[in-house]
Amino acid sequence: MRALRALFQPDSVAVIGASAKAGSLGSVVLESLHAGGFKGAVLPVHPSYRACHRLLCYKTAEALPLAPDLAVLCLPAAKVAEELVRLADRGTKVGVVMANDPDGHAPDTPFKAALGEVARSRGIRILGPGSSGIQVALQGLDASGLGARTAPGKLALVSQSNSIAAAVVDWAAGRGIGFSTVVTTGDGVDLDLPELLDYLAADIRTRAVLLYVRGIADGRAFLSAARALSRIKPILVLRPHDLANPLSNQIHDAAFRRAGMLPVADAAEWFDAVESLGYGKYPAVDKLAILGNGGGPGQLAAAIVGAENRLACPDEASLKGFAGAARGPANPLDLGRDADPARYQAAMQAMLDDPGVGSLLVTYTPSPLAPSEAVARAVAEAAKKTQRQVIACWLGRGIDGTIHQIFTEAAVPVFDTPEKAVRAFLHLVRYRDGQGALMQ
């Protein structure tokens, strides 16, 4: 774990191949470390520079005034193994290799063999090759080439794909979604998924994990680590499906589920699931109640939930007093287009008091009779008073920054379509069911 602490919580970072040339990898990493607000020592290394980005630049690793915890190697592949030996001899604990393997992703290549030998013989741990680095927002650490960076949060992202990681980080930054950690493994010649998952299981700053898997080198170790982690934190796993081998896809998904992970079908579902699983409320009762100020969204949601046999049957007598309730079934409950914040709150309380309701989906369609923000605040206030998961669906152009912030502070996931909201509920139920299976 000492090496992993040096990766996730370094006190010093060396940038090997640092550069003053704008747009070069060595320059991008230095700029990222500065922009992220890293408080530890940043040590540029390049034989031709005296200074880089207003920092004293050292000619070699041997010339460094201290042994860096973490070194980011922005070097051509041909120079990497030799430099890792120098860093190991200097006392560096972890090296991030950004260079791609010239022979591609195949496991048995001369480049990977050389890196593996350095790791074994010299004791330095290696992330990569082909890694875009790591971000740990709470540490102010952005030792990456990802471009965008996220705010601090409770989600961790572990990705074998640099492009997927870059897309997720950019997407999250635009929506104010924070991450505890973003780490790209590259080809994982040394540090790989099992050890990273073990670390995240013990990381109190991480509440849920997003995992992008391209290939698994040691299936037994991976599934063991995933099983241990998923007992305490949800893992949402996305794997590109093999169109030529659908049976392989089914086998992988089944193995993931047995280990307690939640496989998702595509990136859109991956992102949507973050909204629900990140809050840590999992229903004891697997039935959903639905209410809102219009019948259509509720009916769309009810059709999907009903097909999964997850639609709650609340006591109709307790809901008769609400305007609009007499015009249709108790679930979904149509409060009427003129439903004001007080009516929303009262109906929510009645639904949440019903022992047959595990989660509640609250929908809102734009109405001049009930301002969006006022209704959102009322829904959020009611949600804070219950241990059951409330999910919001704000249709139209309703989810602006203010609305999202209101619901985020109340631990209410919010979506812009009924289908996404229901899918979020089903993820909660499946995670809960998976926990039960793991305990058997």
Sequence and secondary structure as in RCSB ss.txt:
>XXXX:A:sequence
MRALRALFQPDSVAVIGASAKAGSLGSVVLESLHAGGFKGAVLPVHPSYRACHRLLCYKTAEALPLAPDLAVLCL
PAAKVAEELVRLADRGTKVGVVMANDPDGHAPDTPFKAALGEVARSRGIRILGPGSSGIQVALQGLDASGLGART
APGKLALVSQSNSIAAAVVDWAAGRGIGFSTVVTTGDGVDLDLPELLDYLAADIRTRAVLLYVRGIADGRAFLSA
ARALSRIKPILVLRPHDLANPLSNQIHDAAFRRAGMLPVADAAEWFDAVESLGYGKYPAVDKLAILGNGGGPGQL
AAAIVGAENRLACPDEASLKGFAGAARGPANPLDLGRDADPARYQAAMQAMLDDPGVGSLLVTYTPSPLAPSEAV
ARAVAEAAKKTQRQVIACWLGRGIDGTIHQIFTEAAVPVFDTPEKAVRAFLHLVRYRDGQGALMQ
>XXXX:A:secstr
 HHHHHHHS SEEEEET   STTSHHHHHHHHHHHHT  SEEEEE TT SEETTEE BSSGGG SS  SEEEE S
 HHHHHHHHHHHHHHT  EEEE S  TTTT SS HHHHHHHHHHHHH  EEE SS  EEEEGGGTEEEES SS  
 EEEEEEEES HHHHHHHHHHHHHHT  EEEEEE TT SSS HHHHHHHHHH TT SEEEEE S  S HHHHHHH
HHHHHTTS EEEE    TT HHHHHHHHHHHHHTT EE SSHHHHHHHHHHHTT    SS  EEEEES HHHHHH
HHHHHHHTT B    GGGGTTSTTGGGS SSSEE  TT  HHHHHHHHHHHHT TT SEEEEEE   TTS HHHH
HHHHHHHHTT SSEEEEEE TT   HHHHHHHHHTT  EESSHHHHHHHHHHHHHHHHHHHHHT 
